[in-house]
């Protein structure tokens, strides 16, 4: 034990009595760093589909994908988990997803007919959060409907009212999300 004490004293300038204190300080620093790392994970990006990725009217079949938004979601999906949250029928939505080739852009899809509630019902968002095993602070929700955005915000979900790609990029940057 004597050589270890001498080595610690010479190398670190500490005595054998200082070692337990240094050990405790090391544990506290490790705990703090782990906590910061766990809390700073990349947010989940939840996109409404109609009005954000597509424009037009489903009823008259005059809908079209916004190629710039499709490209943006593709880029964001490389760094973040991306999900779709939409008020739709799963069969119809699956068909639209396939037509526009957007299924591969998203990690998962939440369709109101499967969830059992429609946006802006808070139960819709709660079921999505539960399925994602996420807390409201873990998600950034993007929708073109102000009512849907307001409802999600009331639950503590970071929410962005979508009006344009440029504004969305600016709004995402406020949450630390970059292209």
C-alpha positions as CSV (number, residue, x, y, z in Angstrom):
1,X,0.0,0.0,0.0
2,X,2.9,2.3,0.7
3,X,4.1,2.4,-3.0
4,X,0.6,3.2,-4.2
5,X,0.3,6.1,-1.7
6,X,3.7,7.4,-2.9
7,X,2.8,7.1,-6.6
8,X,-0.6,8.9,-6.0
9,X,1.2,11.6,-4.0
10,X,3.8,12.2,-6.7
11,X,1.7,11.9,-9.8
12,X,-1.5,13.6,-8.6
13,X,-0.4,15.6,-5.7
14,X,-2.9,13.8,-3.5
15,X,-2.6,11.7,-0.3
16,X,-4.3,8.4,0.4
17,X,-6.9,10.4,2.4
18,X,-7.9,12.4,-0.7
19,X,-8.7,9.3,-2.8
20,X,-12.2,8.7,-1.4
21,X,-13.2,12.3,-2.0
22,X,-11.8,12.3,-5.5
23,X,-13.8,9.0,-6.2
24,X,-17.0,10.6,-5.0
25,X,-16.4,13.8,-7.1
26,X,-15.7,11.5,-10.1
27,X,-19.0,9.7,-9.6
28,X,-20.9,13.0,-9.4
29,X,-19.3,14.3,-12.6
30,X,-20.0,11.0,-14.4
31,X,-23.7,11.1,-13.2
32,X,-24.1,14.7,-14.4
33,X,-22.5,14.0,-17.8
34,X,-24.7,11.0,-18.3
35,X,-27.8,13.0,-17.4
36,X,-26.9,15.7,-19.9
37,X,-26.3,13.2,-22.6
38,X,-29.6,11.3,-22.0
39,X,-31.6,14.5,-21.9
40,X,-30.1,16.0,-25.0
41,X,-31.1,13.3,-27.5
42,X,-32.3,14.4,-30.9
43,X,-36.0,15.2,-30.9
44,X,-38.6,13.2,-32.7
45,X,-40.0,15.2,-35.6
46,X,-43.8,14.6,-36.1
47,X,-45.2,15.8,-39.4
48,X,-48.7,16.3,-40.5
49,X,-49.0,15.0,-44.1
50,X,-51.7,16.9,-45.9
51,X,-50.9,20.6,-46.0
52,X,-47.3,20.1,-45.0
53,X,-46.0,17.5,-47.4
54,X,-48.8,17.6,-49.9
55,X,-51.0,20.3,-51.3
56,X,-54.5,19.9,-52.8
57,X,-57.8,18.2,-52.1
58,X,-58.1,14.5,-51.4
59,X,-61.7,14.4,-52.4
60,X,-61.1,15.6,-56.0
61,X,-57.8,13.7,-56.3
62,X,-55.9,16.9,-57.1
63,X,-53.2,16.4,-54.5
64,X,-49.5,16.7,-55.2
65,X,-46.4,16.2,-53.2
66,X,-44.2,19.2,-52.4
67,X,-40.7,18.0,-53.7
68,X,-38.9,20.6,-51.5
69,X,-40.6,19.3,-48.4
70,X,-40.0,15.7,-49.4
71,X,-36.3,16.5,-49.7
72,X,-36.2,18.3,-46.4
73,X,-37.9,15.4,-44.5
74,X,-35.4,13.1,-46.2
75,X,-32.5,15.2,-44.9
76,X,-33.9,15.5,-41.4
77,X,-34.6,11.8,-41.3
78,X,-30.9,11.1,-41.4
79,X,-30.4,12.8,-38.0
80,X,-33.9,12.4,-36.4
81,X,-36.6,9.9,-36.0
82,X,-39.5,11.2,-38.2
83,X,-43.1,10.2,-38.0
84,X,-46.4,11.1,-39.7
85,X,-49.4,12.1,-37.7
86,X,-52.5,12.4,-39.9
87,X,-56.3,12.5,-39.8
88,X,-57.1,10.0,-42.4
89,X,-58.2,6.5,-43.2
90,X,-55.3,4.1,-43.1
91,X,-56.2,2.4,-46.4
92,X,-56.5,5.7,-48.3
93,X,-53.4,7.1,-46.6
94,X,-51.4,3.9,-47.3
95,X,-52.3,4.4,-51.0
96,X,-51.2,8.1,-50.9
97,X,-48.0,7.1,-49.2
98,X,-47.2,4.7,-51.9
99,X,-48.1,7.0,-54.8
100,X,-45.8,9.7,-53.6
101,X,-43.0,7.3,-52.4
102,X,-42.9,8.8,-48.9
103,X,-43.3,5.7,-46.8
104,X,-39.5,5.2,-46.6
105,X,-39.0,8.8,-45.3
106,X,-40.7,8.0,-42.0
107,X,-39.9,5.7,-39.2
108,X,-43.6,5.1,-38.4
109,X,-47.0,6.5,-39.2
110,X,-50.0,7.4,-37.0
111,X,-53.3,7.5,-38.8
112,X,-56.4,8.7,-36.9
113,X,-58.4,5.7,-38.0
114,X,-55.9,3.4,-36.4
115,X,-55.2,5.6,-33.3
116,X,-59.0,5.9,-32.5
117,X,-59.0,9.7,-32.2
118,X,-58.6,12.6,-34.6
119,X,-56.5,15.7,-34.2
120,X,-56.9,18.0,-32.3
121,X,-58.3,15.7,-29.7
122,X,-55.6,15.5,-26.9
123,X,-56.1,11.8,-26.7
124,X,-54.7,11.4,-30.2
125,X,-51.4,13.1,-29.2
126,X,-51.2,11.1,-25.9
127,X,-51.6,7.8,-27.7
128,X,-48.8,8.8,-30.2
129,X,-46.5,9.8,-27.3
130,X,-47.3,6.6,-25.6
131,X,-46.6,4.5,-28.7
132,X,-43.3,6.4,-29.2
133,X,-42.4,5.9,-25.6
134,X,-41.7,9.7,-25.6
135,X,-42.4,12.6,-23.3
136,X,-43.9,15.8,-24.8
137,X,-40.5,17.5,-24.6
138,X,-39.0,14.8,-26.9
139,X,-41.2,15.7,-29.8
140,X,-41.4,18.6,-32.3
141,X,-44.8,18.6,-34.0
142,X,-45.4,20.3,-37.4
143,X,-48.9,20.9,-38.7
144,X,-50.6,23.4,-41.0
145,X,-53.7,23.5,-38.8
146,X,-53.4,26.1,-36.0
147,X,-56.0,24.2,-33.9
148,X,-53.9,21.1,-34.1
149,X,-50.8,23.0,-33.1
150,X,-52.5,24.7,-30.2
151,X,-53.9,21.4,-28.9
152,X,-50.4,19.8,-29.0
153,X,-48.8,22.8,-27.3
154,X,-51.3,22.5,-24.4
155,X,-49.8,19.0,-23.7
156,X,-46.3,20.5,-23.6
157,X,-45.3,19.3,-27.1
158,X,-43.0,21.7,-29.0
159,X,-45.2,22.7,-31.9
160,X,-44.7,24.6,-35.2
161,X,-47.5,26.1,-37.2
162,X,-46.4,25.3,-40.8
163,X,-46.9,28.0,-43.4
164,X,-43.8,27.5,-45.6
165,X,-40.6,25.5,-45.9
166,X,-38.5,28.6,-45.2
167,X,-40.3,29.4,-42.0
168,X,-40.2,25.8,-40.9
169,X,-36.4,25.7,-41.3
170,X,-36.2,28.9,-39.2
171,X,-38.6,27.5,-36.6
172,X,-36.8,24.2,-36.3
173,X,-33.5,26.0,-35.8
174,X,-35.0,27.7,-32.7
175,X,-35.2,24.1,-31.3
176,X,-31.7,23.3,-32.4
177,X,-32.7,21.3,-35.4
178,X,-30.7,22.0,-38.6
179,X,-31.0,20.6,-42.1
